Amino acid sequence: MQRLMWLRTDLRTQDNTALSEAMLSGPTIALYLITPQQWQRHDDAPCKVDFWLRNLAELQRALARLNVPLLIRHCADWSDAPAQLAEVCRTHGIQAVHVNEEYGVNESLRDQQVAAYLRQQDIAWHSHLDQLFFRPGSVLTRSGGYFQVYSQFRKVCYERLHSALPACIAPLRPQAPLAIASDPIPDAVAGFTTPGASLRELWPAGEDAAQQRLQRFAEEQVSEYDRQRDFPAQPGTSQLSAYLAAGVLSPRQCLHAALSANQGEFDSGNPGAVTWINELLWREFYKHILVGYPRVSRHRAFRLETEALRWRDAPQELAAWQEGRTGLPLIDAAMRQLQATGWMHNRLRMVVAMFLTKNLLIDWREGERFFMRQLIDGDLAANNGGWQWSASTGTDAAPYFRIFNPISQSQKFDPDGHFIRHWLPELASLNKRDIHDPAALGGLFAPSGYPRPIVDLSRSRERALSAFKDLNARE
Ligand code: FAD
C-alpha cells in the first residue's frame, strides 16, 4: 500500500513531518503541482517561482537518496488539484495522502476539497502541523479568542516551549527502491521570467545551502543580532526568510540552532539569540492571525474601521516609489535593493511601507501587492502583517501618529551612508552628512540626475495625521 507525500511549501527532506509520517507508514512517492495561474493570482514573484523550481531540483536529488520518486504534474490552478491527485493515486495504487498544513484561505479550501474528493474514493488524508510550533487555535486567550497583541501571544508561546519543546524529527532512512521514475523538473514556467545570475547566486537552492546559512548565522552572528539587526549596511540578520517561506528550512531547525547558540535558553542568556527567537514568534503570530481573522487573507483591513480611510489615488507617486525615484535616498536605495535582490532589510520594509501609506497616503494594498510581486520570501501572513502594521490598520500595529521620518531613519540606521552609496551610486560622492537629504544642499549643490523629493515630509505627515483623525472622529 503506497503513500503519497504532496509537497507544497515544505521543500525539504529533513525534519519534514508529513514526509516522515508517510515514509514510516509505507512506501512513499512524492508529488508537486505546478500551478501557474494560481501563482499569478497570488502575485507570486518570478524570482520566488524560480527559487521553488531550483529547490525542487535539489529536493529531487535528496529524495532520490531516500529512494522516493518525485512526480510533477501541471495544472492551471488549484481547482484541478482534486482530479490530479486522484489520478496519481489511481495510477500508483495510493491508499493515503500526507500533507503539511498551510493556512491561507485558498490553501485551506483547496485542502478541504482535495481531502473530500479523495475520501469518496477511500483514500485517506493526513494533514500535519509542520510550518509552525503550535497549531492555530491552540494558543488562545483565556476567553478562547485569538490573541491580537503580540507580547501576550509570545508569553503563552514561551510557557508552552518551556513545558514541551517541539523536537526535530530523526533523519529518515532510505526505503526500498520503487519501480517508478521521477519526472523532470522544468527550468522555467511560462509567465514567470527567470531572474539574472546575480540574484540567483544570492539565494543558492537546497537544504544543504540553507543549513550552512543557518549554522553560520547561529555560530557567528546571532549573538550580535540585537545590536546589528537594524543596520541595513551590516549583514546583521539571517537572510533565511526565503528558505523558511519555501519550507527548505523548518522553524524547528531554526529554533534549535538558536537554542544551542544560547545554552538552551529562550528568554534569557544571550540577548541576540532571544531577540531572534522573538522574530520566529512574530512569524508564528501572523500565521495564527491569518487563521483567526481570515479577512486579512482576503485583503481586508484587520481593523475594519480603517477601511473608511480616504487613500489617495496617485499613480505617478506610486510609480516613483516602486521604481526608487522618490528623491529620498533611503527609500530609493531600499526599493532598488528589492528589485535587484528580491529581498529587503526588515527596517527598510517598515520605512518604505510607512512612507507609502502615510507620507503618500496610498492604500497599503498597493504596497502589499507590489512587494509580493517582487519578494523571493513573499509570504501572505508576514507580508500582510508587516503592511498592516506599517499602515496602522493591523493587529498590534504601529499607532497612526508614530510616523517614521525617512531622513532621520536614514541618519540613525545608515549613519555613514554606506547602504545608500551601494544602491545609489549617483550619490556616492556625497559626504555622510549630506547623503541622507541631498535636496537640503539647494539648487546648484544638489547632485544632478537625482530627483527632488516627490513630497514634503512635514506637510504630508500632517495630511496623514488628519486623515486618521477624521477616521477616529467618525467612529
Ligand atoms: P531575521 O531578522 O533573521 O529573522 C528570522 C526569521 O524570522 C525571518 O527569516 C522570518 O521568517 C521571521 N521574521 C522576522 N521578522 C518578521 C516579522 N516582522 N514578521 C514575520 N516574520 C518575521 N517576511 C517574510 O518572510 N515574507 C514577507 O513577505 C514579508 N513581508 C514584509 C513586509 C513588510 C511591510 C514588513 C514590515 C515586514 C515583512 N516581512 C516579511 C518580515 C521581515 O521583514 C522579514 O521576515 C525579514 O526581513 C527577513 O529577513 P531575515 O531572514 O534576515 O530575518
Boltz pocket constraint, residues with backbone or C-beta under 6 A from the ligand:
constraints:
  - pocket:
      binder: B
      contacts: [[A, 229], [A, 237], [A, 238], [A, 239], [A, 240], [A, 241], [A, 242], [A, 244], [A, 245], [A, 276], [A, 279], [A, 280], [A, 282], [A, 283], [A, 284], [A, 286], [A, 344], [A, 345], [A, 346], [A, 347], [A, 349], [A, 350], [A, 353], [A, 371], [A, 375], [A, 377], [A, 378], [A, 379], [A, 380], [A, 382], [A, 383], [A, 384], [A, 385], [A, 386], [A, 387], [A, 390]]
      max_distance: 6.0
